[in-house]
Amino acid sequence: MQIIDLDPLQTVIVDLLAWVIFHLGIGYSSSKIPLEKLNPDRRFFRSYSWEQEGMIYEKLFKVRSWKHLIPNGSALYKGSFSIKNLPENSPVYLRRWLKESVRSEICHYLMIVPGFFFFLWNSVTVSWIMVGYAFLNNLVPIVLQRFNRPRMRKLLILMEKQELKKAEPALVYA
């Protein structure tokens, strides 16, 4: 229900400023969530059976064909961890990557919520467009996390098994 009446130009300006503030504010706030609070093993962040270890997203959305086109939002925040590429190939790095993918997913869920504030100063039609924008704009990175995280889990398990095999001979002679 619109409670603030603005002329069309003011509405456009407020809409643009609001989105910039919401995106940057939520992104910055999300970047400050302590790492120990980000648990990729919580049920919500694990793959559900219907997700087929993330492959449902490849089948439905062909994620591999466009994922490289998605910009890296962490670049906006000093000291943020980038999950865009894997520059390091170690279990420690992958564990951190998994936690940061949880951060990204949380951030993008939170960025959907402000879409509903636009009902305060927009018509119902424009407000629903803003909600649609919020949903669609954040669905893409959420799908990316839901697609990539199971693959990274498998890679981590493989790496941990390899580390165990390397350590086994040392255990036998110890």
Secondary structure by P-SEA (a helix, b strand, c coil): cccccccaaaaaaaaaaaaaaaaaaaaaaaaaccccccccccccccccccccccccccccccccccccccccccccccccccccccccccaaaaaaaaaaaaaaaaaaaaaaaacccccccccaaaaaaaaaaaaaaaaaaaaaaaacaaaaaaaaaaaaaaaaaaaaaaaaac
